[in-house]
Amino acid sequence: SFAYFTIKDRLPQILTKVIDTLHRHKNEFFEEHGEKGIEAEKRAISFLSKLRNELQTDKPVTPLEDELPDAALWNQYLDCQRNLSNGNGEPSWFQSPWLFVECYMYRRIHAALAQNPPIDNFDVFKEGKTQNFFESQEAVIALCTYLQELLKNIKDLDEKQLQEELFKLLQVSLWGNKCDLSFSAGEESSQKSSLLQSLENMVPYILVNDMEKLWSLLVNVRKNETERSNVRVDIILDNAGFELVSDLVLADFLLASKLADEVHFHGKSIPWYVSDTTKHDFNWTIKQLQSANHMWMSRCGINWEGNLKKRAWVFCDHMFWTLPHDFSNMGGVAPDLYAELQKSNLLLFKGDLNYRKLTGDRKWEYSVPFHQALNKFHPAPLCSLRTLKSDTQVGLKPGQGEQIQASEPEWMISGKYGIVQFDAGL
């Protein structure tokens, strides 16, 4: 299965890259922290080499021994996995659910650094994220320019034109999800050219397209809005780099078009899945745009900083996003986060990992309804914007998946197909 290939080949590759990154920063650690920095680097590398060996030799998945805030929740989850194995020994790397061991690996990478001050705040994935951002410059410039031109005339657009613009920016945010570094095991995957020109040609590859439903939801919420309540959209982020910029552009349009009054962004509290957005990545991206040597890029950065200052935009992270749980467990494991999401009028979940957690990462029949796969996870109306990079997909028309499968066996993992899949909730 694709899961087997991921655990056997991709994850060890990612670990090797992480070890290599630490090696390469040895001098920097020495300059900043002296001998202590070098000692910490050695300990972290030895921890990670041991982890790689455990993975490759299918050792049991061991409880976390660190004192980090989420360790107890992880170890509880591990106990549940043990009980599920019905006495067939300890759950091991190749005999456990894919989602669990993949998340577990990233959590152990985090522990390798967190337990080794003074390099405990070093993000081993930062270089790749930074590189992805700079290599996507042309696409970023094109998008910022498009947005600023659009905002000049936004007051004059009628409802039909606003709808067209929303659909365009939703698609840019959807296809921006192709730039995923955990999928390419950290290999270069930037967005070189402007997506705006090719949207038309990519429409046939959107297997579920519920953009009309999003539009009616936002328009109806606006019409039924009472004086006091703000229309709130939450974006559960995926990758930093070009994808994040495409999400920020979409969020800016939602405010400017008055389809939303506030946008809440949810990122990861620790470096995750190579290119996932942390608070540092979020702030860094806005700063980069602000100081860019391009009028429209810097205009975007300045405006976005302003949105954060006046709280029209809010960035939040929560440790639940980096736990191995399906989202259907959120109410029990993180009731505070569930309650927060219930305040939203629309939740936009970006990317493949979020989709796997929404649907419990099961091998569903393709035609199972999305609502059913969500397994009672309904804090608010929600929509998944995702390009397919793992073999979980629901909500297709009968025969649709089988038909593509016949001509393209790799269709579920190639990132060529996408979905804009909506569920109205209860």
N, C-alpha and C positions, 0 to 999 in steps of 0.2 A: 504494500500500500504506500501511498504518498507519505503517510505518517512514519512508516518504517524507514523510508529513504531519508526523511528529515532527521530522525534520531541517529541513524547510522552515519550519514554523510554530512548534512548541513550543520548540525549542532557541534560536532567536533571541530569543523572548520571555523565556526564562530569562536569557539574557545581558543583555538590556536591563534587566531587574529588578536584576541584580547591579550593573551600572554605576550605576543609579539609587540603589541602597543605598549604594554608596561615596560618591556625591555628597552624600547626605543626612547622612553621618557626618563630613563635612569639618570642621565646627567641633569635633567631639569629637577628631578626629585632631590638630587644631591645639592644643586645650587640653592634650592629653596629651603631644604630641611637638613642638610649635612648628612652625616652617617645614618641618622634616624630614618631619613627618606630612603636610603639604599636598603637598610634592614627591612623596612616595611614592604618595599618593592619585592624583595626576595621572598618574604613570607607569603605575600599575596600570590606570587607566581607558583610557589610550591603548593599552596592551597588549590589553585586552579589546575595545576598539572595532575594533582591527585583526583580532582573532580573529573577531568577528561578521561583519566584511566578508569574510574568507576563506571562512567558512561559507556566507554568502548568495550568493557568486559562484562557488561550487564550485571553489575553488582546491585544489591538491594538499595533502595532509596532510603537514606538515613535521616532521622529527625534532625532539625536544625539545632545547632548548639549555641547560637549567638543570643544576645540579649536584646535584639532589635524589637521594636514595638509589635510587629506582626508575627513574631516567632511562634507564640502560643497558638494562634489561629492556624498557622501552617501545620504545626504538629498535630492539632486536632484533625485537620483534613487528612493527614497522613494516616492517623489511626483509622479513620473511616475507610481509607483505601485498603488498609490491612484487613479490616473486617469483611470487605467485599471479596477479598481473595479466597474466602471460605477455607481457611487453613491450608491453602496451597503455597505456604511459605510467604516470605516477605515480598511486597511489590518491588519489582526491579525495573531498571530503565526500559527494557524491551517488553516487559510484561505488565505495563501500566497504561492508563489512558494517555494519549499523546498530549493533550492540552495540559494535563497535570505535570508531566515530566518536563515539558518545554518551559512552562512557567517556573517550575522548580529550578531548572538550570539558571535562568536569569536571576532568580532570587539568590542562588548560591554565588553567582558572580558578584552581586551586590555585597554579599556578606564578606567575600574575599577582600574587598576594599574597606568596607565599613568597620571591619574588625582590626584594621591595620593603620591607625593614625601614624604619622601625620598626612598620609595620602588618602584618607578616608572619604574626602570629597571629590576625588578625581573621577570624572566620567569617562570610562574606557571607550565609549562610543562617540564622544564629542567630535573627534576629528572627521569621522565619516559623515556626521550630520552637517558639519560646517562645509565640508567639501561638496556635499549634495546641494547646499544652498548656493554656493558660488558657481557651481557648474550649471545651475539652472538660471543664471542671471538673465539670459535673453528672454526666457519664458516669463520670468518675474517682471522684467521691464514691460513686456507686452501687456501683461495682465494689469499692472499698476496704471499704465497709460490708458488702457481700455476703461478701467474703473473711473479714473479722474475725468475722462471725456464724458462718460455716462452721467456722472454726478452733476456736471455743469447743467445738463438739460433735464435732470430727473423730474423737476416740477412740471415740465410740459408733457410728460408721457401719459397716455391714457391707459386704462386698465389692461387692455390687450398687450400693449407694448411693455408694460411692467411685467406682465406674466412671461412674455418672451425673454426678457432680460433675466428674470429669476431662473427660468429653465436653463438658460445659457450658463449662468454661474453655478447652478447645481451640477451641471455636467462637467464643468471645469474642476469642481471640487471632487466629483466622482472619479474622473480619469486622473486627477492629481494623485489618487491613491495607488497608481501604478508604481510610484517611486518608493519602493519599500526595501530597506537595506537588510532586514532579517530574511527576506525572501531570496535575495541574491547573495546570501551569506556575507553581506558587507561589501560585495563588489559594487562598483560604480553604477548608479541607477538614476541619474538626474533627468530632469525634463529639459531637453535642449531647446526645443522650438516652441513657438506659441501654440497652445492647444486650441485657441479660439477658431483658427482657420479650419481645423479638422473635425470640429464637433459634428457637423452634418454627416460626414462619412462614418462616424462612430455610432450613430443612433441605432443601426441594426444590431449592434453588439450589446445593447441594453436589454437583458432578458426579461426583466420585470421593470416596467416604467410607470411608477405611481406619481409622477410629478404633478399631474392634474389634481390629485387628491391633496397634495401638500398645499397647492395654491388655494383650493377651496377652503381648506382648514384655516389658513392664515387670513384669508379675506373674511370668512365668517366670524372668526374670533374678533377681528377688528370691528366688524359691524355690530357685534353683540356686546362690545366692550362697555363696561360701566365707567363712569368718570374716574373712579379711583384706581382701577387695576391696570397695571402695565402688561403689555403683551411680551412674554418672555420665551426666547428660544434658547435651548441648551445644545451645544455641540460637544460631543464626546470625541476628543481628538484622536488621531492616529499618528502619522509620521510628521516629524519636523521637516525643514527644507521646503521644497516647492509645494508639497501638499498643504502644509500649514499656511503658506501665503494664500493659497487658493481658498482655504477656509476663512481666513481673515477678510478676504475680498468679499466673499459671500456674506459674512457677518456685517460688513460695512454697508453693503447694498440693502440688507434687511432693515437696518436703521434708517438709511437715507430715504428708502421708499415707504417708510412708516409701516412696513409689514410687521416690524417688531420695535419695541421700545428698549429692550435690554437683551444682551446675549451673554450667556454664561459658558465659559470654556472649561472643559474638564481634561486635565492632563495627568501624567504619571508622576508619582511622588519620588520615584527612583529611576535611574536609567533602565530602559526596558526594551526588549525585542529590537535591539540595535538602534533603530531610528525613531522610536516613539518620543513624543514631545514631553519634556519636563518643563517646570516653571522657568528654569534657566534658559532653555531653548526658546521658549515663548518670548521672554523679555529680550533676549539676545537678538532674535529675528526683527523685532520692532526697532531696536536700537540700530541694527545694520541698515534697515530701510531709511530710518531718520537721517543717518549720516551718509547716505549714498550720494554719489556724484551725479545723480539723475533727478531732474526736477520732480517727476511724478512718483518715483520711488520714495523720495524724501517727504513729499507731500503725504503719501500714504502713512509713512512712519509717524509723522507729526500728528496727523489726525487720529491715528490709532492710540498713540500715547494719550491724547486728549480724551478718547473714549474711556480709557482705563481710569484716568484721573476723575472724570465725572461719573464714574461707576455705571456708564451705559454698557461697558464691557467689564466682566468679572472673570478672573482666572482662578480656578480652584483645583486642588488635587486631593485625593483621598486614597488611603492605602488599599481600599477594596479593589481598585482597578488593577492592582498588581498581585491580587490573590488568585488562586487557581479556580475559584468558584464560578459556576454558571451565574448569569444575572438573575435567574429565577430564585437564587438563594439570597439575593441582596437584602430583601426585607428582613430576613432572620439574622444575617451576618453583619449588615451595616444599615440598621434601620434609620440612622441619621441621614445617610446619603439617599436612601429611598424617599424619605420625607422631603428632602431638598428637591429631588427630581419631580416630585408630585406638584411642585409649585410652577412647573413649566407648562407652556401651551404646546410645545413641540420639542421632542428630543431627536437630534440628528446623530446617529452613531456612525462614525467613520471607520471604514476598513474591515479587514478580514478577521482579525483577532476578536474585535467587538462582535462580529457576526457569529463567530464560533461560540462565543459566550452567550449571545442572545438565544441561540438555537440548541445549546447544550452540546455542541460539537458532535452530533450523532450522524450515523449514516442513514439519513432519512430517505424515504421515497421522495423523488423530486416534486411530486404533486401534493405532498402534505401541506395544508395551509400554514402560512407564516404564523398566524394567530395561535395555532395549536402548538407549533414548535417553541413558541415563546414561553410555554408552560406557566401561564398565569403571571408573567412579568409585565405589568401594565401600570407603571407609575403615571404615565401621561401618553398622549398619542406619540408614536415614535416612527422613525424612518431610518433604514440602513442604506448608506451610500457605500458601496463596496465593489471593488474589482475582485474576481474570483481567484484565490490563490491557495485554496484548500478544498478537499472534496466533501464539503457540506453545502447543500443548497436545497431550499424548500420553496413552495409557492409558485412552481412553474405550471404551465398548462399541461394537461395530460399528453404524454408523448414528446413534449418539447425537449426535455433533457436527453431522452433516448435517441432522438433524431440527431442532435448535435454530436452525441457520443459516437454515433456510427461513423461520422466523417472526421471527427477530431477527438481522439481518445484523451488528449491532454487538456480539453476545454476547461476543466474545473480548476486547473492549477497554473494556467499560462498567464493570467492577468489580462487576457484579451477581452473577456466578457465582464460586464458589470451589471449591477442592479440598483434601482432606486425603489426600495420595497417598504411600503407603508403599512402600519397597523394602527387603527383608530383607538385601540384600547378597549375598554369595557363596553 
